[in-house]
């Protein structure tokens, strides 16, 4: 079998030539991009699940203003935590130290990368030589119903409801490992953690089983984390917000149900969601035909896989490409946002957005900042029409630059609404 590869890269049009060049090299050297269809939603659990089914990662770091995409850096950090072999292609304009020096990496020039063909091919061959021709399957495979490890600090009826909902509505066997010293030496306890298909952490003011959470993290189990308003949890500014815990205004069953449905739906997204089932069948047949032995048909077969999975922008890691595109709003995000707008006069908000848009238009310098100004204009239109769902999506696309600018010019109402849309404290 070929080496199934998680391909992490930028999705900006200016980076397409480099991405296509590296993708072509990967195909020729026997690396098969993992099928993952385009999506407008993402969470960390989906990336972890996707990486668990891959043999390695090939990542491309392109310049973005003065830095690089935080999404690609986050994916690289996941691969390091999962102890997956990684090869990072880095634009030669970027500063040193973006990734650790011990991580396999090679530079490329955005204007003359074709002249570096031999060096890049050798780097991929070194990675392929380490992986070998025959990828090793998982030593232990599931023999029963899929399981969800529940690490929750919810007591009473809500805790009971949570276990029942995971079992009856989500289709997972709920597992709640015992606490105590004996678990340090128990293969049953460690097996429950290691073999879990998903880990669900739900926290409120009460203390969590941090030992079990750390064990699940160390074993790279896909984790969905939902936090209540009273939990001691802070947003990490270095990690994209969608990869962090969801913070709910309330942990009552109705609000929790909406968030559970949304997060598990994202986590479980895969090629089975493709509209054309024939494409799924073609992909499966190609996996069988690419037996890992390089031959005259290998390159054409790999290109056929690219045609099956779609444009290069959606191959092996399409979940990241969704970030920043037209948003499909999460149920819980909309509930929180709607709650934040309860006392807001939308006409006044539209007026403030118009003033902020005009000022931001003058201040914008980069293409990303121009895009944020456009999102503010669309948010202004949505506020005028009273479309809160669209308003949330446009404010999210405006992003942190618009938030920082609103704070700078003293637009208090827009600042508070932007914070609610971006789920920031």
N, C-alpha and C positions, 0 to 999 in steps of 0.2 A: 504493500500500500504506500502511496505518496505521503509525505509529511504534511499534515493538516496545519496550516499556518494562520495565525491571527495577524492580520495586516493593519497596523495602526498608522494613520496618516491624516494630513490636513485635507479639507474639502474645498478650499478656495480655488477658483479657476486658475489663478496664476501658478498654482502648485501642481496642476494636472500633468504637464509634460514629465516632470520628475517622477511622479507617482506611477505613471504608465510605464516609464522606462524601468523602474525597479520591479514593477509587477511582471513585466516581460521577462526580466532576468530570473525572477523567482520561478516562473513557469518552466523556463528552459532547464533550470537546475533541479526540477522535480519537487518544488514546493507548491502545494495546492491550497489556494485561499479558501478559508472556511466560509461556507454559505451562510450569510446572515442578511435578510432582506432589509430594505430601508424602513426606518421607523421614526416617528416624530416624538417618541418618548423613550426614556432611558433611566435606569437606576444602576447602582453598583452591583447588585445581585445578578443582573443580566450579564454584565461584563465578566463577572467571576464565573458564571456558568459557561459562558462562551469560551473563556480561556481554559477552563477545566477540560473541555473537549478538544483542545488544540494541542499539537505537539510542541509548538514553539511560537515565538513572536518575531516579526520583522516590523520595525517602526521607522518612520521618517520624520525628522524634525526640520521644519521649514521656519524661516523668520516670520514673526508676526509682530509688527511694530518693532520694539526693542527686545522682545522676548520670543517665546514659542507658545504653542497651544497648551493650555493647562490640561486639556482633555487627553492629549497624547502622552504628556508626562505622567498623568494619573494611570493610564494604561500600562506604561512601562513599570511604574511602581507596583502594580498588581502582578505583572509577570515576575518581577524580582521576588515578591512575597510568595508567589506560587512555585518558585524555583523552576521556572520554565526557561529553556535556552532562549536568549534574546540576541538579536543583531540590530543595532541602531545606525541608520544612515543620517548624518548630520550635515546640514549646509555649512560650507566653510566660512560663511560670514558670521556665524554664531559664536559667542564666547565659549571658552573652555569651562568645564565644571557643571554643565547642565545635567549630565548623567555621570555616575561614578566612573573613574578611570578603569576600574577592573571589569566594567561591563563591555563586552565586545562591541566595537563601534568603528565606523569608517566615515571619512568626510567625502562630500561631493560638491561640485561647483554647479550652480544653477544655470550657468551660461555655457559650460563645456563638459557636462557630465558624460557625454558620449565618448570623450577622449579618455575617461577613467574606467572604461568598460572592463578591462582585464582585472584591475584591482577589485572592482565591485563583484565581479563574477567569482574571484578567488575567495572573497569574504563569505559569499553565500555557499560556496563549495565546502569551506571549512565548517560552517554550521551544519550543512548536510552530512559531512563526514562524521561529525559527532553524533548526529541523530541516527545514522545508519540507514540502510535500505528498508528495513522492516520495523515499523513503529511497534512498540510494545503496548498491548492493551492494559487496562487496569487490572491489577492483581486480584482485587476483590470486586465483584459485581453484585448488584442488588438481586435478591432472590424473593423479595416480597413487595408489598405495597410501598409506594414512595413515602418517605417520612419527612416531617417537619419538626425540627428541634425548637421547642418553645421556651424562651428564657424571658419570662415576664414577671413584673413586680405587681401584677394586678391580683387582688384578693376578692373573695366573695363571689357574688353572681356574675360580675363582668369577667373574672378569670375563668369561671366555669363555661360561660358563653363562648369565650375565645377558643377554648379547646374544642368545643362542639362545632363551632363554625369552621375551623380548620379541617376537621374530619368530614363533616357532612356537606359543606358547600365548596370547599377548595379541593377536596379529594386527597388529603394527606393524612397519614397516620400520625397523630400528635405524639411527641416524645418529650417528656419532662424529666431530665436526669436528676437523680438524687444528689443532694449536697453532702458534704462531710469528708472526713479524711480518707475513708476507705476507697473513694473513687480514684485516688492516686495510683492504686495498684490493681484496679478492676478492669480487665479486658472488656467486660460487658459495657461499662460506662464509656470507655474510650471508643469502643465500637459504635455505640449509639451516636457519638459525636462525629466520628470519621465517616460513617455511612449515611449521614443525614443528607437528603437532597436539597434542603433549604433550612435556614436558621431564621427564626422570627424573634426579634427582640422588641418588647413593648415595655416602655419604662414610664413611671410616674415619679412621685416624690420618694417612693420607697427605694431601698437599696437593691441592686441587681446582683446576680451571680457573676461577678467579674471574672472569676476563674474559668467558668464554662465559656464565657464570651471570648476570653483570650485563647482557650483551647480551640474553639471553632475558627477563630481568625488564623491561628497557627496552621490549622489543617486546610485552610483556604476553602471553607464552606461558604456558598453564596448566602449572604446575610441581608435581610430586610430589617431596618431599624425604624421604629415608630416611637416618638417621644411625646409625652404630655407637656402641658405648659409649665408644670412645676418641676420638671426634671432639670438636674444640673447639667446642661448641655449647651455648648457654644458652637456657632458656625465657624468653620475653619476657612479663613479667607484665601488660603492657598489651594483649596480643593473645590472644583466646580460644585455648585449647590446641589445639583440633582444626584450627586453621588454620596450625599450625606443624609443624616436622619431626617425623616419627615416630622415636623413639629405640628401637632394638632392643638386646637383650642380646647378640645374636650376629648376625653377617652370613653365617652358613652358608646354603647354598642352600635348605634346607627351611624355615627361619624366614623367609628373604627371600621365598620363593615365596608363603607365606601373606599376608605384608604387601603384596606386589605385587598379588595377586588382590584383596585388600580395597580397596586404594587406587584401583586402576583401575576396580573395579566402582562405587565411589562417583563417581568422575570421569565415568564414561560414563552415569550414570543420566539418563534423560530421559523424555519423554512416551511413548516406545516401551515403557516399563516398566508403563504403565497396564494394568490387567486388562481393561478394556472397550475393545477395539480400535475400536468404533464411535465412541467419544468422540474418539479420535485423528482419525478421518476427518472428524467434524463440525468439529473445530478447523481442519483443513486447508481445508475448504470455506469456513469463515468468513473465513480469511485472504484467500482469493481474492475474496470478495464485498465485503470492506471495502477499497475501492479508494483510500482516502485523501481522497475528496471528500465533505465533510460534506453530509448530506442528511437527510430526515425519518426514514430507517430506520437511521441510523448508531448512535444511542443504543441502540435495541432489539437491534441485532446485537451491539454490544459487551457488552450484558448477557447475551446468549446465550452469549458466550464465557466470561463469569464462571460461568454455569451449567455449561458444559462442564468447566471446570477445577476446579470445586468451590467450597467456601466461600471467602470472601475471605481467610481465614487461610492458604490454600494457593495463592494466586495470585501469580505473579511473585516468586519468592524464597522458596518454601516450604522450601528447604533450611535457612534460618535458623530457621524455626519448629520444626524438629525438635530444635534444641538445647535440652536440659533436659527433653525429654519422655521417655517410657519408652525406654530405650536398647536398641539392637540392637548387641551387643558386637562390636567388630572382632576378627578372629582373632588378630592380633598382640598387641593390648591384653590379651586373655585369657591368651595365653601368658606375657607378662611378669608379669601379676598372679598367675597360677598359680605361677610361679617364685618370686615374692616370698612366697607363702603356704606354701612347702615346709616351713619350720620353725615355722610358727605353729599353736598349739593353738586350733582354732576355738571350742571351748567357752569358753576363757579370753577369746578375742576377743568372743564374744557377751556375756560378763559385763561386760567393759569398755565395750562399746557400750551396754549397758543403763544403766550408771552415767553415761556421757556423755549419753545421751538424756535422762535425768531432769534433769541439770544444765542442759542446753541448753534444755529445755522452759521452765525458769524464766527463762533469759536471753533467749530469743527475743522480739523486738519486732515486726518487720515480717512481712508475709505470706510473703516469700521465706525468712525464717529459720524460720518455722513449717513451711514445706515441707521445709526441710533436716532439721528434727527428725523429720518423718514418714519421710523417707528413711532416717534412722538407725535408726528403729524397724523398717523393712522389712529393713535390712541385718542387724540383730540376729536377726530371724527366719531369714534366709537362712543366717547363720553357724550357728545352732542345727541347721538341717537339713542342713548341709554342702553347700549349693548355691553353689559358687564363682562360677558364671556370673551368677546373680542377685545375689550379693553385690557383684560388680564394678559392675553396673548401678546398684544402690541407693547405693553409696558415691559413684559419679560424680554422681548427682543430689544427694547431700548437699553436694557442692561445696566451694569454698574457705572458705566461712564455717564449716562444720563442722570443716575442717582447722585454721583459726585458733583456734577454740574448744578443740579437742582439745589443741593446743599450749599454750594459755593455762592449762588446768587440769592439764596434765602427764600426759595419757593417752598414754604413749609408744607402746604397741602399736597403738592406733587411729590415731595420727599416722602411723606408718610405713606402715600398710596403706592409709590414705587417700592418702598420697603416691604409692604404687604404683598405685592406681586412677586417680589424676589424672595419672599419668606426670610427676610432678615429682621433681626431684633431692633 
